[in-house]
Amino acid sequence: MTAPTVIWQKSTYSQEQGDCVELAVTAQGAVLIRESDEPGVVLSTTPSALARFLQAIKHGAAAP
């Protein structure tokens, strides 16, 4: 059995030379995240957890 193909998307703000974060969504609804320079390393999260993380970044809560 072959693994389902996911379609990776990168931000329109990304440059052509790499250094991009790419996102994909699985058929089960998981959000996959990877760095374009290391495409074999993939993180998986839920849409709600990613939304909370992005909100924290916007509000400075994720800063060290």
N, CA, C and O atoms as a GROMACS GRO file, in nm:
protein
  256
    1MET      N    1   0.085  -0.118   0.000
    1MET     CA    2   0.000   0.000   0.000
    1MET      C    3   0.090   0.124   0.000
    1MET      O    4   0.186   0.131   0.076
    2THR      N    5   0.060   0.221  -0.083
    2THR     CA    6   0.138   0.344  -0.090
    2THR      C    7   0.081   0.449   0.004
    2THR      O    8  -0.039   0.456   0.028
    3ALA      N    9   0.172   0.530   0.058
    3ALA     CA   10   0.130   0.639   0.145
    3ALA      C   11   0.058   0.744   0.061
    3ALA      O   12   0.097   0.771  -0.053
    4PRO      N   13  -0.048   0.804   0.116
    4PRO     CA   14  -0.118   0.908   0.040
    4PRO      C   15  -0.027   1.028   0.016
    4PRO      O   16   0.056   1.063   0.100
    5THR      N   17  -0.045   1.090  -0.098
    5THR     CA   18   0.033   1.208  -0.132
    5THR      C   19  -0.027   1.331  -0.065
    5THR      O   20  -0.148   1.351  -0.068
    6VAL      N   21   0.059   1.412  -0.004
    6VAL     CA   22   0.012   1.538   0.051
    6VAL      C   23   0.064   1.650  -0.037
    6VAL      O   24   0.170   1.638  -0.099
    7ILE      N   25  -0.010   1.757  -0.042
    7ILE     CA   26   0.029   1.873  -0.122
    7ILE      C   27   0.082   1.980  -0.028
    7ILE      O   28   0.009   2.035   0.054
    8TRP      N   29   0.212   2.008  -0.042
    8TRP     CA   30   0.278   2.106   0.044
    8TRP      C   31   0.259   2.245  -0.013
    8TRP      O   32   0.264   2.266  -0.134
    9GLN      N   33   0.235   2.341   0.076
    9GLN     CA   34   0.220   2.480   0.036
    9GLN      C   35   0.317   2.565   0.117
    9GLN      O   36   0.340   2.539   0.235
   10LYS      N   37   0.373   2.666   0.053
   10LYS     CA   38   0.458   2.759   0.126
   10LYS      C   39   0.398   2.898   0.114
   10LYS      O   40   0.321   2.926   0.022
   11SER      N   41   0.435   2.983   0.205
   11SER     CA   42   0.384   3.118   0.209
   11SER      C   43   0.422   3.195   0.083
   11SER      O   44   0.528   3.172   0.025
   12THR      N   45   0.336   3.286   0.042
   12THR     CA   46   0.368   3.373  -0.070
   12THR      C   47   0.478   3.472  -0.032
   12THR      O   48   0.536   3.536  -0.119
   13TYR      N   49   0.506   3.485   0.098
   13TYR     CA   50   0.615   3.571   0.145
   13TYR      C   51   0.751   3.503   0.132
   13TYR      O   52   0.854   3.569   0.145
   14SER      N   53   0.752   3.374   0.107
   14SER     CA   54   0.877   3.299   0.098
   14SER      C   55   0.954   3.334  -0.028
   14SER      O   56   0.896   3.369  -0.131
   15GLN      N   57   1.084   3.325  -0.018
   15GLN     CA   58   1.171   3.352  -0.132
   15GLN      C   59   1.195   3.221  -0.208
   15GLN      O   60   1.171   3.113  -0.153
   16GLU      N   61   1.240   3.230  -0.330
   16GLU     CA   62   1.264   3.113  -0.414
   16GLU      C   63   1.386   3.032  -0.369
   16GLU      O   64   1.394   2.913  -0.398
   17GLN      N   65   1.481   3.093  -0.298
   17GLN     CA   66   1.604   3.023  -0.262
   17GLN      C   67   1.590   2.932  -0.139
   17GLN      O   68   1.691   2.880  -0.092
   18GLY      N   69   1.474   2.913  -0.088
   18GLY     CA   70   1.456   2.821   0.024
   18GLY      C   71   1.427   2.894   0.153
   18GLY      O   72   1.371   3.004   0.152
   19ASP      N   73   1.465   2.832   0.265
   19ASP     CA   74   1.439   2.887   0.398
   19ASP      C   75   1.290   2.912   0.418
   19ASP      O   76   1.250   3.018   0.468
   20CYS      N   77   1.208   2.816   0.381
   20CYS     CA   78   1.064   2.831   0.388
   20CYS      C   79   1.003   2.726   0.480
   20CYS      O   80   1.050   2.613   0.487
   21VAL      N   81   0.899   2.766   0.550
   21VAL     CA   82   0.818   2.671   0.623
   21VAL      C   83   0.704   2.632   0.531
   21VAL      O   84   0.640   2.718   0.471
   22GLU      N   85   0.680   2.502   0.519
   22GLU     CA   86   0.575   2.452   0.431
   22GLU      C   87   0.469   2.380   0.514
   22GLU      O   88   0.502   2.316   0.614
   23LEU      N   89   0.345   2.391   0.473
   23LEU     CA   90   0.233   2.327   0.543
   23LEU      C   91   0.157   2.236   0.447
   23LEU      O   92   0.151   2.260   0.327
   24ALA      N   93   0.099   2.132   0.505
   24ALA     CA   94   0.010   2.043   0.430
   24ALA      C   95  -0.097   1.993   0.526
   24ALA      O   96  -0.078   1.995   0.648
   25VAL      N   97  -0.208   1.949   0.472
   25VAL     CA   98  -0.317   1.894   0.554
   25VAL      C   99  -0.343   1.752   0.505
   25VAL      O  100  -0.354   1.727   0.385
   26THR      N  101  -0.354   1.659   0.600
   26THR     CA  102  -0.382   1.520   0.564
   26THR      C  103  -0.531   1.499   0.547
   26THR      O  104  -0.612   1.584   0.583
   27ALA      N  105  -0.566   1.384   0.492
   27ALA     CA  106  -0.707   1.349   0.474
   27ALA      C  107  -0.779   1.339   0.609
   27ALA      O  108  -0.901   1.357   0.616
   28GLN      N  109  -0.703   1.310   0.714
   28GLN     CA  110  -0.761   1.299   0.849
   28GLN      C  111  -0.771   1.434   0.919
   28GLN      O  112  -0.825   1.443   1.029
   29GLY      N  113  -0.719   1.540   0.856
   29GLY     CA  114  -0.730   1.674   0.913
   29GLY      C  115  -0.609   1.720   0.993
   29GLY      O  116  -0.612   1.830   1.049
   30ALA      N  117  -0.504   1.640   1.001
   30ALA     CA  118  -0.383   1.682   1.071
   30ALA      C  119  -0.309   1.785   0.986
   30ALA      O  120  -0.313   1.780   0.864
   31VAL      N  121  -0.243   1.878   1.053
   31VAL     CA  122  -0.161   1.977   0.984
   31VAL      C  123  -0.016   1.932   0.994
   31VAL      O  124   0.036   1.906   1.102
   32LEU      N  125   0.050   1.922   0.879
   32LEU     CA  126   0.190   1.884   0.873
   32LEU      C  127   0.274   2.008   0.846
   32LEU      O  128   0.235   2.094   0.767
   33ILE      N  129   0.388   2.017   0.914
   33ILE     CA  130   0.477   2.132   0.900
   33ILE      C  131   0.618   2.081   0.875
   33ILE      O  132   0.663   1.987   0.940
   34ARG      N  133   0.688   2.144   0.779
   34ARG     CA  134   0.826   2.107   0.754
   34ARG      C  135   0.904   2.230   0.707
   34ARG      O  136   0.847   2.328   0.659
   35GLU      N  137   1.035   2.222   0.722
   35GLU     CA  138   1.127   2.325   0.673
   35GLU      C  139   1.171   2.281   0.534
   35GLU      O  140   1.206   2.165   0.515
   36SER      N  141   1.170   2.370   0.438
   36SER     CA  142   1.203   2.333   0.301
   36SER      C  143   1.345   2.280   0.287
   36SER      O  144   1.373   2.201   0.197
   37ASP      N  145   1.436   2.323   0.374
   37ASP     CA  146   1.574   2.274   0.368
   37ASP      C  147   1.589   2.133   0.426
   37ASP      O  148   1.688   2.066   0.398
   38GLU      N  149   1.492   2.088   0.504
   38GLU     CA  150   1.494   1.954   0.566
   38GLU      C  151   1.358   1.887   0.543
   38GLU      O  152   1.285   1.864   0.639
   39PRO      N  153   1.323   1.854   0.420
   39PRO     CA  154   1.188   1.804   0.391
   39PRO      C  155   1.156   1.667   0.453
   39PRO      O  156   1.040   1.628   0.458
   40GLY      N  157   1.257   1.596   0.500
   40GLY     CA  158   1.232   1.466   0.562
   40GLY      C  159   1.189   1.477   0.708
   40GLY      O  160   1.141   1.378   0.765
   41VAL      N  161   1.204   1.594   0.768
   41VAL     CA  162   1.164   1.615   0.907
   41VAL      C  163   1.028   1.684   0.905
   41VAL      O  164   1.016   1.799   0.863
   42VAL      N  165   0.926   1.612   0.952
   42VAL     CA  166   0.788   1.663   0.945
   42VAL      C  167   0.726   1.660   1.084
   42VAL      O  168   0.730   1.557   1.152
   43LEU      N  169   0.669   1.772   1.124
   43LEU     CA  170   0.593   1.780   1.249
   43LEU      C  171   0.446   1.769   1.216
   43LEU      O  172   0.401   1.810   1.109
   44SER      N  173   0.370   1.713   1.309
   44SER     CA  174   0.226   1.699   1.290
   44SER      C  175   0.155   1.763   1.408
   44SER      O  176   0.197   1.747   1.523
   45THR      N  177   0.048   1.836   1.381
   45THR     CA  178  -0.030   1.900   1.486
   45THR      C  179  -0.176   1.907   1.442
   45THR      O  180  -0.212   1.864   1.332
   46THR      N  181  -0.258   1.960   1.528
   46THR     CA  182  -0.399   1.980   1.494
   46THR      C  183  -0.420   2.125   1.452
   46THR      O  184  -0.341   2.212   1.489
   47PRO      N  185  -0.525   2.152   1.376
   47PRO     CA  186  -0.552   2.290   1.338
   47PRO      C  187  -0.569   2.383   1.458
   47PRO      O  188  -0.521   2.496   1.456
   48SER      N  189  -0.637   2.336   1.563
   48SER     CA  190  -0.659   2.423   1.679
   48SER      C  191  -0.530   2.451   1.755
   48SER      O  192  -0.509   2.563   1.802
   49ALA      N  193  -0.442   2.352   1.767
   49ALA     CA  194  -0.313   2.375   1.835
   49ALA      C  195  -0.227   2.472   1.755
   49ALA      O  196  -0.160   2.557   1.813
   50LEU      N  197  -0.227   2.460   1.624
   50LEU     CA  198  -0.151   2.552   1.540
   50LEU      C  199  -0.207   2.694   1.552
   50LEU      O  200  -0.131   2.790   1.558
   51ALA      N  201  -0.338   2.707   1.555
   51ALA     CA  202  -0.400   2.839   1.569
   51ALA      C  203  -0.362   2.904   1.702
   51ALA      O  204  -0.332   3.023   1.707
   52ARG      N  205  -0.362   2.825   1.811
   52ARG     CA  206  -0.321   2.877   1.942
   52ARG      C  207  -0.175   2.921   1.939
   52ARG      O  208  -0.141   3.026   1.994
   53PHE      N  209  -0.089   2.843   1.876
   53PHE     CA  210   0.053   2.876   1.865
   53PHE      C  211   0.072   3.006   1.788
   53PHE      O  212   0.148   3.093   1.831
   54LEU      N  213   0.004   3.021   1.675
   54LEU     CA  214   0.016   3.143   1.594
   54LEU      C  215  -0.035   3.266   1.670
   54LEU      O  216   0.023   3.374   1.660
   55GLN      N  217  -0.144   3.249   1.745
   55GLN     CA  218  -0.194   3.360   1.826
   55GLN      C  219  -0.093   3.400   1.933
   55GLN      O  220  -0.074   3.518   1.960
   56ALA      N  221  -0.029   3.301   1.994
   56ALA     CA  222   0.073   3.330   2.096
   56ALA      C  223   0.190   3.407   2.036
   56ALA      O  224   0.242   3.499   2.098
   57ILE      N  225   0.230   3.369   1.915
   57ILE     CA  226   0.338   3.441   1.848
   57ILE      C  227   0.296   3.585   1.820
   57ILE      O  228   0.374   3.678   1.844
   58LYS      N  229   0.175   3.604   1.770
   58LYS     CA  230   0.127   3.739   1.738
   58LYS      C  231   0.122   3.830   1.861
   58LYS      O  232   0.142   3.951   1.851
   59HIS      N  233   0.096   3.769   1.975
   59HIS     CA  234   0.085   3.847   2.098
   59HIS      C  235   0.213   3.848   2.180
   59HIS      O  236   0.215   3.899   2.291
   60GLY      N  237   0.320   3.791   2.126
   60GLY     CA  238   0.449   3.793   2.194
   60GLY      C  239   0.465   3.692   2.305
   60GLY      O  240   0.567   3.694   2.374
   61ALA      N  241   0.368   3.605   2.325
   61ALA     CA  242   0.375   3.507   2.434
   61ALA      C  243   0.477   3.397   2.408
   61ALA      O  244   0.521   3.331   2.502
   62ALA      N  245   0.515   3.377   2.283
   62ALA     CA  246   0.609   3.270   2.252
   62ALA      C  247   0.753   3.318   2.253
   62ALA      O  248   0.844   3.240   2.225
   63ALA      N  249   0.775   3.445   2.284
   63ALA     CA  250   0.912   3.498   2.287
   63ALA      C  251   0.986   3.445   2.410
   63ALA      O  252   0.926   3.429   2.516
   64PRO      N  253   1.117   3.419   2.397
   64PRO     CA  254   1.194   3.367   2.513
   64PRO      C  255   1.210   3.469   2.621
   64PRO      O  256   1.271   3.441   2.724
   0.00000   0.00000   0.00000
